[in-house]
Amino acid sequence: NPALGALADGAIVEGVEKLAFSTDSFVVDPIFFPGGDIGKLSVCGTVNDLCMCGAEPKYLSCSLIIEEGFSLSSLEKILDSMAAQCRRAGVRVITGDTKVVEKGRGDGIYINTAGIGFVKYPGLSPQNMREGDLVIVSGCLGDHGTAVMLARSGMMQGDIRSDCASLRGLTERMFCASGKLRVLRDPTRGGVATTLNEFIEGAGLGIELEEELIPVRPQVRAACDMLGLEPLYCANEGKLLAIVAPEDTQPTLEAMRRIPEGRDAALIGRVTGEHPGILTIKTALGGRRILQKLTGAQLPRIC
């Protein structure tokens, strides 16, 4: 495209609207995993961050740090993957950079992407939450973290694949269906439990989840048991969490379920004033336990 073809140090883009701007670096290991690769992840991850701001993603930058000796065929595969995801998400890479480091100092390839989007739906914030609001997740949890860890360990993956996907189409449907979306977030590192804890920090509200309502694929749950992981803390790369006013919850769920990215969307909990700043889960046995933020070492190089 013309902006990228100019090969300048930066790109000048038109626009007088309020902008959302995000950047992320990707060091996932292995580079290729069931359901995706580092290129797909780098585009979807930044596009999704912009969508969670209520923005329409438009432009990306891409910086590659490549280790000496890295396979050209692998590089072409990664770039083809990025191009395909850009087309699906309706964004363009308009500026970039490439650096090469000595063999043994780069572990293949690292990618940084930054993104700009025009804010179409301002005001999304945990501060907008109200007691009685409901918690929606767009699909089954733990797919990405489990797929990457299985691929890294060399174990059989079966039909466990990363959920890596652009959420642009899903968020657009949600905004059309509801004028009362309080906050959106994609639960990547730290998973759903950590993200929801971040929502209620300082908000004077708590959140209560229903364990039996939380969608997790049986094969993912079995793999998590084997790996010593908890799906609520596993990274997701194609899912979102939404806090929605009660009266808009059903229309929002119906709109989400009409496309693949939201087919398994589910209502999983509610905002409560009973225990401010605390995330709890009602277990299948009827008890309750507290879910804290993920502490200690997170899974390394998961994205």
N, C-alpha and C positions, 0 to 999 in steps of 0.2 A: 504494500500500500504506500501511497505517497509520503506519509509522515515518516515511516520506517525506512523507505527507500532513500531518503535524503542523507542517511548515515551521519547525522549531526550528533553533537554531544548531548542534546536534549531535544524534546519535541514541544512545539507550540501548538496548543489545541484551543479550539473555540469554545466559548461557554461563559455565560454570565450568571448561571444559577449557583446555588449553594453546593459545594463539592464535598464528597466523602473521599478520603484518601487513606489507603491501607498498604502495608508492606509486610512481607513474610519471607522467611528463608526455609528451604527444604533440604533435609539431609537424610531422608528416609533410607533405611537399610533393611532388605535389599532394594535396589533401584527399580527392579521389575518385580511385581507381586501379583497374586491373583486379583483381577478386577482393576488393575491400574499400573501406573509407573510414576516416577518422580515428575515427569512432564505433565501428565494429566493432573496430578496432585497440586502442582504449583499454580496452574490456571484455576482449577476449581476452588482451591483454598482461598485465593485472593478474591475471586469473584464472590464467593459466599460471604466473606467478611464485609464486603461492600453491601451486599443484599441485607445483611443483618442490621445495617445502619439505615435501612429504608431507602437505599440508593439504587439507581439504575446504572449498573456497571457499564463503562464505556471504553476506557483505555488501560492498557497494562504496559509496564516496563519489564524487561527480563534480563537478568545478569547471570551468566554462566561462569562457574569456576571449575575448570576441567583439569584432571590429573594427566600429566604426560603419559602417553601410551593408551589412553582411553579409546575404545573401539569406535571408529567412525560409523559403522553400521548401527551401533547402539545409540550414538548421538543422533543420527538421522531418525531412528525410531522414536526417540524422545521428542524431537522437534515436530515430527509428524503428529504425535499424540497431542502436543500442545496446540498445534494448528487446528486439529479436529475439535478440541474442546473450546477454543476461541470461537469457532464457527457456531457451535451449539449454544454458547452463552451469549453470542452477539457482541463480542468485544474484539478489540484489535490490539496487538502488540505494536507500539509505535516508537519505542526507543529501547536500547539495550546495550550490553557490554559483554565481552568475553575475555577471560583471563585464563592462562595455563600455569599450573604450578608443577614443581618437580615430582617425579615419580616417587611414591611413598608418602606424599604430603597432602593428598587431596581425596583419597579413597573414592576414586572414580569421578563423580561429578556432584557438585552442589548447585542449587538454583535459588536465586532471589527474584521474586516478582513483587512489584508495587502496582497498585491500581487506583484509578480515579473514577468516580461515578457521580451522577447528578442526583441530589437528594430529592426524591419525589414524595416521600412519606415521613416528614420530620416528627421529632418528639418521642421516638421510641426510647424508653428508659425504665429501669427497675423502679425508679421513683414514682412512676405512674401506677404501680400495682395497687389494688384495693382488696380488702378482705372479701372473700367469696369468689374472686377471679379463679379461673381454671387453668391447669397446666396441660399443654398438648405437646406430644413428641411426634415427629413426622414419620417414624418407622422403627424397625427393629434395631436394637442397640448392640454395640460391641463388634460389628462385622469387620471394621477396618483394623482395629487393634489386634483382633484375633487372627485375621488373615496374614497380617505382617509378621506377627510373632511366630506363627506356624511356618511361614515361608523362611524366616530367618533360622529357625531351628532345624529345618529340613524334614519336618514331620509331614505326614500326609494331610493335604488341605481338604480333600473331599470336595464338597460344593460350597465351602466357605470362601467368600470373595469380599474384597473391600467394597464398601458402599460409596466410594469416591464418586462424586457427581456434582454438577452445578445445580444450585438451588434457585436460580433466577426465575425460572418458569413457575416454580412452586410458590415463591414469595409473591409474585405478581398476582397469582390466583387468590392468595390469602388476603391481600390488600383489597382486591375487588370484592371479596365476600364479606369483609368486616372493616368497619371504621373504628373498632375498639381493640386493636392489637396493642397491648401495653408495652411488650418488649419481645425481641427476637434474639436468639443467640445460637450459634452452631457449637455443640458440645464436643470440641476436639480434645486436646490434651486435658486429662483430668476427668473427662466424661461428664455425664449428666449430673452426678452428685456434686461434683466440684462447681459446675456452672450454676446450678440452682442455689448453692451456698453463696455464690457471688451475688446473686439477685437480692438476697435478703440481708446482706451485710448493711447495717445501719438503716434499714428500711422500716423498722418497727413492726415487721410482719414475719410470720413463719410460713413454711410450706409443708404440706403433708402428702406423701405419695401412697398409692395403693399398689403393693407388690404384684397382686394378681392381674393388674391392668397393664403392667409394663411389658411391651412386646420384645421378646428375645427369642431368636431361632433356637430350637432344641440342639442343633449341632454346634451352635456357638456357645450355648450354655455348657455343653459337654466339654468342648475344647477349653473353655475358661476354667472349668473344674480341674482339667488335666494340667493346665499351665499355671494354676494358682492365681487366676485373675478374677475380678468381679466385674460383670458387664456394666454396672452403673458407673464404674470408674474407667472403662475402656474408651479409647479415642474413637470418634466417629468423624467421617469426612464427607458425608452426604446426608446428614440429618440435621434437623433444627428443633429447638425448643421454643415454644411460644406461650406467653401469658395472655389470656384472652378474657374479656368480660363474659359473664355467664350467658347472656342473651345472644351473643355472637358465636358461641362455641360450636353449635351444631352446623350452622351454615359454613363455618370455616373448615370443619372436618369434612363436610361433603365436598367442598371445592378441592381440598387437598387430595382426597381419595380418587379424583378423576384422572390423575396422571401418575405414572410409575413412581416418581420420587416421593409421593405421598400416599401410595396405595395402602400402606399399613399404619397410617396415622391413628393415634389413639389418645384418649383423655386419660391421664395417669395420676392426677392429683389436684389439689386446690391450695389457694392462698388462705392462710388463717391468721387470726390475731391472738391465738391461744398461747403460742410459744415464740415470741419475737426473736428473730435471728437464728432460729434452729430449724433444720431440715430433718423431718422424721419420715419413717416409712411404716405403714401398717402391714405386717407380715401375713402370709397365707394362713398362719395359725391363729391370727387375731391379736398378736402382741404388737408392740411398737418398739422401734429402735432408732437411734439418732445416726444420721449420715453426716459425717464431717467432710471437710475438704480433704482431697488426697494429700497425704503427708509423706515425707520421706522421698526416696528416689522414684521418679516417674519412669515409665518405660522409655528407654533411650531410643532416639532416632526412629520414632514412630511416624513422623511426618516431615 
